[in-house]
Structures are given as C-alpha cells and as structure tokens.
Amino acid sequence: MVRHPSDEPLTPYGNRPMVTPIVNSVNYEYVDFDVLRQITNGEIDGYTYHRDDNPTVRKVEKDIAHMEQAKDCVICTTGMAACTMVYLTYLKAGDNLLTFHDVYGAHYKVCLMLERFGVGVTWINADEWRNAGDYVKPETRMIFLETPSNPLCKIVSIPHMKAVAEKAGAMLVVDNTFATPYHQHPLALGADLVIHSATKALGGHNDLMAGAIAGSKEHYDKLWFTRQAIGTTLDAYSASLLERGLKTFHLRAKRMAANAMAIAQYLHKHPKVARVRYPGLEDSTDRDVAGAQMQHGFGGMMAFDVGKTQKHAERFINSLKVMYHAVSLGATETLVCMPYLTTMLYMPPERRTTFGVRTNTVRLSAGVEEPDALLGDLEQALEAI
C-alpha cells in the first residue's frame, strides 16, 4: 500500500499512530461557535454527529479514494447500500436506468423498488455491450455495469460504455468489486463513479460489511447528503477492520490473481469441466478487452460448469476439503458457490439462466492458499463426480 499524506492530526509530540484510532463517539463537543460554523459550512474536516461523519471512517474513505485515483470517497454500510445510494441520489421518477442482466442478483430487488418509484429499468445482456447504444432511451440518465461481471466474469469495455453514456447525456457507474483497484481503475477509463462492496477483497477477511463510492468532490458532496439523510454511515469498528484489510490488499490481490490463473488453466483442460469463464485464459473471447483495461492480471474470480447436471456440481462441492462452500468473495480463503442457488436466488428461476448461468455453474473466488493445495483439492473433488 503506497503511503500518502494523511490529514489525521499528530499527537502533541509530533508522532502519528500506526493504526487509526477507533473513535466510537456519536457526538462531539464544540470548542466554540466559530468552529461549529466552519464544520457545518464544510470549510474544515470536523465532526458533530456520527451519522454526518466519523474520523475513523473518514481516514478509510481517503485511503480508498487514493487507491481508485478519485478526489474523494463515501463509505457506507454495505455494497448494496452503496448502489442504492447512487440510485437515490441521481435518479428520479421518469428517468431510465440502463443496466445488465450480468450484475449481482440482489440488484433485481433494488430495480423492482426503482420501478415502484417511477424509474424505468432497461436490462441487456453483457455480451451485447457493443450494441448498448441501441437500448438507450431519451430518458436514460444512468448506465450501471460490472466488469468482470458477477458471476460469469463477462468483460464490458468501459471506454465504449463511456462513449455511449456521453452521447445519451447519462452517468456511467462501474462496480469494480470483482476487478478491485489492483487490476482496474474505472475512473481513469471514463466512469463517473466507481462502486465497491468493500466487504469483499478490500476488507478481505470475512469479518466486516461495507460499501464504497469514489469519484469527484462534487459527487462526494451529493452522496454525503444522501448518506446523512438515510443514515447509512459505517460504524467506526468496521472502518478500522477495513483499514487493516487495505494494508495487505495489494499482496492478497496479487496472490489471488496468480491462484485464479493456475486454477482456470487446470479446469480448462479437465474433461469433467464443460466451460470455464475467466478473462485471463488465452482463448477467452473477452481477453483482448480485459487486457486493454485491466492490469497486473485478471483478478481472482471465475465461473465454470461441472459435469452435466446440478447434482454433479453439488457432489463436486461437497467433496472439496480445502476450499469452502460459502457465498461472498475476495477473502483469504478460496470460496465456491452455485449462483443458481445462492447469489441469484433473488431472481425468478427463468431469469437466472437467460444470460448464461446454468444449474451446474460454480463460481470460485480464489484465496491466498498454496496453489498446489488448491489444485489437488480440485482434482480429488472432480474425481468424485
């Protein structure tokens, strides 16, 4: 993690704590009315009430902004809270949201809520990103995408979608959770906002939930207003855990990408695996686009089909001894799950398979274990089906 100037105050002796203190205070005493005025006018970084701001949270916001090459960042309680905050801030009744089927399944529920509030939602398959302009409507105000997508790791060209958004007069919002800032910087590629479920690789240890939205100072001000209004400010303890995770993030991301490549190459050759979705494979249809906008590898996520039936995939997962059958991703442990039964459970059965997910599709999040242990685990589990 690259060091950068911090606005955290020094101790009276001029030294700085290596770990940002956990400030649990809900409210703060004012020194005088002039300080109160400066804080409320936004002239200084000051604190009045936790729902407004917190010094532990603020430190982590600046860390993530620096990682994403953003001017500032708003942290909130979960990744889905971050997405919802963006929608509440920038969309209104009569607007249209253009998004992809290939996004985290919980988005289906949020989009149902948006439609109840009068926001139209247009869904397209991520394989059709080159023709996304054909789906834009006069009232389209936002384009939201994931790349790589969840769970099939489809790649969408961010610069291409920026051109589509600019022509439509719409915002481009990119969820960077799968790629992480180690591999991809959406803001530098043209996105207006970048979103993270910081629960995942940024935190990295399965022990916190948080969301992050990074962008310009103007966007920060608008999103801060939404967070303050609806009360989605992260607690100080979770922010401290997130700061700890960020300190090892680059090491973990590098190892996860290396493990993922080794796993994908192994699975690609295995006769009991019908399809492997990983953009780093040489024959991946997404390799060129991914290579143009990703760096340091292709991330730690992949999807693959085991055997021919759902039972085959279930038997494979039940036979694993090193990897864990669990949802979430980006952790130190390698995690596997079946999207049809987990991350996409929010969607009607007929919608779960329309864009490429199958009943025997397995999503894998590579951890930081020894690669030989992971490959050996795959080998013995695949022998069981």
ABEGO torsion letter per residue (X at the ends): XBBBBBABBBBAAGBBBABBBBBABABBBBABAAAAAAAAAGABBBBABAAABBAAAAAAAAAAAAAAGBABBBBBABAAAAAAAAAAAABBBGBBBBBBABBBAAAAAAAAAAAAAGBBBBBBBAAAAAAAAAABBAABABBBBBOBBOAAGBBBBAAAAAAAAAAAGBBBBBBAAAAEAAABBAAAAGBABBBBBAABAAAGAGABBBBBBBEBAAAAAAAAAAAAAAGABBBAAAAAAAAAAAAAAAAAAAAAAAAAAAAAAAAAABAABABBBBAABAABAAAAAAAAABBGEAEABBBBBBEABAAAAAAAAAABAABBBBBEBGBABBBBBBAAABAAAABBAAAAAAAGBBAABBBBBBBABBAAAAAAAAAAAAAAX
